[in-house]
Amino acid sequence: MAKDVTCEVNSCKFWGPQNRCNASSIHVAGHQNQPRQNREVDCKTFQPKI
Ligand code: SF4
């Protein structure tokens, strides 16, 4: 599990209670070089819940 990662993307299959990310590792990339707002950050580990 990625340590101490909290995330509000509850549509992701790695998302758990208390906003915990249960993925073993995550890859987060910004859409821009210097993201300034949450919506400009994109977790590449995201997978939709089935
Ligand atoms: S994999 Fe990314 S989007 Fe999914 S819960 Fe973890 S941090 Fe959030």
Backbone and ligand atoms as CSV (ligand in chain L), in Angstrom:
chain,resi,resn,atom,element,x,y,z
A,1,MET,N,N,0.852,-1.193,0.000
A,1,MET,CA,C,0.000,0.000,0.000
A,1,MET,C,C,0.885,1.238,0.000
A,2,ALA,N,N,0.489,2.191,-0.781
A,2,ALA,CA,C,1.209,3.462,-0.743
A,2,ALA,C,C,1.025,4.066,0.647
A,3,LYS,N,N,2.065,4.540,1.222
A,3,LYS,CA,C,1.993,5.017,2.605
A,3,LYS,C,C,1.389,6.406,2.684
A,4,ASP,N,N,0.398,6.540,3.557
A,4,ASP,CA,C,-0.139,7.856,3.892
A,4,ASP,C,C,-0.642,8.646,2.696
A,5,VAL,N,N,-1.153,7.919,1.706
A,5,VAL,CA,C,-1.762,8.620,0.585
A,5,VAL,C,C,-3.249,8.752,0.848
A,6,THR,N,N,-3.720,9.969,0.873
A,6,THR,CA,C,-5.157,10.186,0.962
A,6,THR,C,C,-5.629,10.760,-0.356
A,7,CYS,N,N,-6.837,10.406,-0.713
A,7,CYS,CA,C,-7.353,10.736,-2.028
A,7,CYS,C,C,-8.870,10.807,-1.945
A,8,GLU,N,N,-9.460,11.729,-2.663
A,8,GLU,CA,C,-10.905,11.901,-2.611
A,8,GLU,C,C,-11.606,11.310,-3.832
A,9,VAL,N,N,-10.869,10.586,-4.637
A,9,VAL,CA,C,-11.449,10.036,-5.867
A,9,VAL,C,C,-12.133,8.701,-5.545
A,10,ASN,N,N,-13.344,8.783,-4.987
A,10,ASN,CA,C,-13.992,7.553,-4.520
A,10,ASN,C,C,-14.571,6.722,-5.652
A,11,SER,N,N,-14.397,7.143,-6.879
A,11,SER,CA,C,-14.801,6.320,-8.027
A,11,SER,C,C,-13.658,5.404,-8.468
A,12,CYS,N,N,-12.513,5.472,-7.783
A,12,CYS,CA,C,-11.361,4.647,-8.142
A,12,CYS,C,C,-11.404,3.338,-7.364
A,13,LYS,N,N,-11.024,2.243,-8.019
A,13,LYS,CA,C,-11.100,0.941,-7.342
A,13,LYS,C,C,-10.081,0.798,-6.224
A,14,PHE,N,N,-9.060,1.638,-6.196
A,14,PHE,CA,C,-8.068,1.590,-5.115
A,14,PHE,C,C,-8.468,2.430,-3.918
A,15,TRP,N,N,-9.545,3.165,-4.073
A,15,TRP,CA,C,-9.971,4.062,-2.998
A,15,TRP,C,C,-10.592,3.272,-1.864
A,16,GLY,N,N,-10.278,3.677,-0.619
A,16,GLY,CA,C,-10.847,3.005,0.538
A,16,GLY,C,C,-11.407,3.996,1.533
A,17,PRO,N,N,-12.036,3.469,2.604
A,17,PRO,CA,C,-12.618,4.338,3.626
A,17,PRO,C,C,-11.586,5.302,4.202
A,18,GLN,N,N,-12.056,6.410,4.714
A,18,GLN,CA,C,-11.208,7.500,5.221
A,18,GLN,C,C,-10.277,8.050,4.143
A,19,ASN,N,N,-10.737,7.962,2.884
A,19,ASN,CA,C,-9.971,8.522,1.763
A,19,ASN,C,C,-8.577,7.923,1.644
A,20,ARG,N,N,-8.464,6.626,1.952
A,20,ARG,CA,C,-7.178,5.950,1.837
A,20,ARG,C,C,-6.998,5.397,0.431
A,21,CYS,N,N,-5.820,5.556,-0.103
A,21,CYS,CA,C,-5.474,4.909,-1.366
A,21,CYS,C,C,-4.836,3.570,-1.052
A,22,ASN,N,N,-5.381,2.473,-1.593
A,22,ASN,CA,C,-4.873,1.134,-1.314
A,22,ASN,C,C,-3.964,0.589,-2.408
A,23,ALA,N,N,-3.605,1.395,-3.361
A,23,ALA,CA,C,-2.676,0.943,-4.402
A,23,ALA,C,C,-1.279,0.772,-3.807
A,24,SER,N,N,-0.495,-0.167,-4.344
A,24,SER,CA,C,0.850,-0.399,-3.803
A,24,SER,C,C,1.767,0.770,-4.131
A,25,SER,N,N,1.509,1.407,-5.218
A,25,SER,CA,C,2.235,2.630,-5.543
A,25,SER,C,C,1.354,3.430,-6.478
A,26,ILE,N,N,1.605,4.687,-6.546
A,26,ILE,CA,C,0.798,5.510,-7.444
A,26,ILE,C,C,1.708,6.371,-8.298
A,27,HIS,N,N,1.176,6.801,-9.395
A,27,HIS,CA,C,1.892,7.705,-10.289
A,27,HIS,C,C,0.982,8.893,-10.536
A,28,VAL,N,N,1.417,10.014,-10.061
A,28,VAL,CA,C,0.624,11.228,-10.224
A,28,VAL,C,C,1.353,12.168,-11.165
A,29,ALA,N,N,0.631,12.677,-12.116
A,29,ALA,CA,C,1.219,13.602,-13.068
A,29,ALA,C,C,0.335,14.826,-13.187
A,30,GLY,N,N,0.944,15.953,-13.382
A,30,GLY,CA,C,0.163,17.167,-13.613
A,30,GLY,C,C,-0.124,17.312,-15.093
A,31,HIS,N,N,-1.266,17.879,-15.399
A,31,HIS,CA,C,-1.575,18.187,-16.793
A,31,HIS,C,C,-0.692,19.319,-17.296
A,32,GLN,N,N,-0.277,20.123,-16.338
A,32,GLN,CA,C,0.617,21.226,-16.672
A,32,GLN,C,C,1.872,21.040,-15.835
A,33,ASN,N,N,2.925,21.750,-16.163
A,33,ASN,CA,C,4.160,21.582,-15.407
A,33,ASN,C,C,4.003,22.010,-13.962
A,34,GLN,N,N,3.179,22.997,-13.696
A,34,GLN,CA,C,2.995,23.506,-12.342
A,34,GLN,C,C,1.510,23.516,-12.012
A,35,PRO,N,N,0.950,22.368,-11.655
A,35,PRO,CA,C,-0.472,22.345,-11.348
A,35,PRO,C,C,-0.794,23.284,-10.190
A,36,ARG,N,N,-1.862,24.011,-10.332
A,36,ARG,CA,C,-2.236,24.970,-9.294
A,36,ARG,C,C,-3.549,24.605,-8.622
A,37,GLN,N,N,-4.283,23.720,-9.216
A,37,GLN,CA,C,-5.555,23.339,-8.621
A,37,GLN,C,C,-5.681,21.827,-8.701
A,38,ASN,N,N,-6.494,21.275,-7.797
A,38,ASN,CA,C,-6.646,19.827,-7.728
A,38,ASN,C,C,-7.041,19.228,-9.068
A,39,ARG,N,N,-7.908,19.911,-9.795
A,39,ARG,CA,C,-8.407,19.308,-11.026
A,39,ARG,C,C,-7.340,19.238,-12.104
A,40,GLU,N,N,-6.201,19.863,-11.852
A,40,GLU,CA,C,-5.123,19.806,-12.832
A,40,GLU,C,C,-4.146,18.672,-12.517
A,41,VAL,N,N,-4.442,17.919,-11.467
A,41,VAL,CA,C,-3.586,16.798,-11.095
A,41,VAL,C,C,-4.279,15.508,-11.501
A,42,ASP,N,N,-3.508,14.602,-12.068
A,42,ASP,CA,C,-4.085,13.407,-12.677
A,42,ASP,C,C,-3.332,12.182,-12.169
A,43,CYS,N,N,-4.014,11.333,-11.379
A,43,CYS,CA,C,-3.382,10.114,-10.904
A,43,CYS,C,C,-3.439,9.066,-12.003
A,44,LYS,N,N,-2.283,8.651,-12.475
A,44,LYS,CA,C,-2.226,7.680,-13.578
A,44,LYS,C,C,-2.527,6.263,-13.106
A,45,THR,N,N,-2.560,6.079,-11.791
A,45,THR,CA,C,-2.873,4.755,-11.249
A,45,THR,C,C,-4.373,4.534,-11.155
A,46,PHE,N,N,-5.143,5.588,-11.336
A,46,PHE,CA,C,-6.614,5.495,-11.251
A,46,PHE,C,C,-7.161,4.404,-12.151
A,47,GLN,N,N,-8.043,3.582,-11.560
A,47,GLN,CA,C,-8.813,2.632,-12.362
A,47,GLN,C,C,-10.254,2.710,-11.865
A,48,PRO,N,N,-11.208,2.792,-12.775
A,48,PRO,CA,C,-12.589,2.905,-12.341
A,48,PRO,C,C,-13.036,1.668,-11.598
A,49,LYS,N,N,-13.906,1.843,-10.615
A,49,LYS,CA,C,-14.535,0.699,-9.943
A,49,LYS,C,C,-15.385,-0.030,-10.951
A,50,ILE,N,N,-15.402,-1.343,-10.862
A,50,ILE,CA,C,-16.212,-2.122,-11.802
A,50,ILE,C,C,-17.620,-2.238,-11.263
L,1,SF4,S1,S,-4.926,5.181,-7.302
L,1,SF4,FE1,FE,-4.931,7.414,-7.498
L,1,SF4,S2,S,-7.059,7.973,-7.883
L,1,SF4,FE2,FE,-7.041,5.889,-7.096
L,1,SF4,S3,S,-7.351,6.085,-4.865
L,1,SF4,FE3,FE,-5.139,6.010,-5.254
L,1,SF4,S4,S,-4.472,8.156,-5.413
L,1,SF4,FE4,FE,-6.712,8.076,-5.682
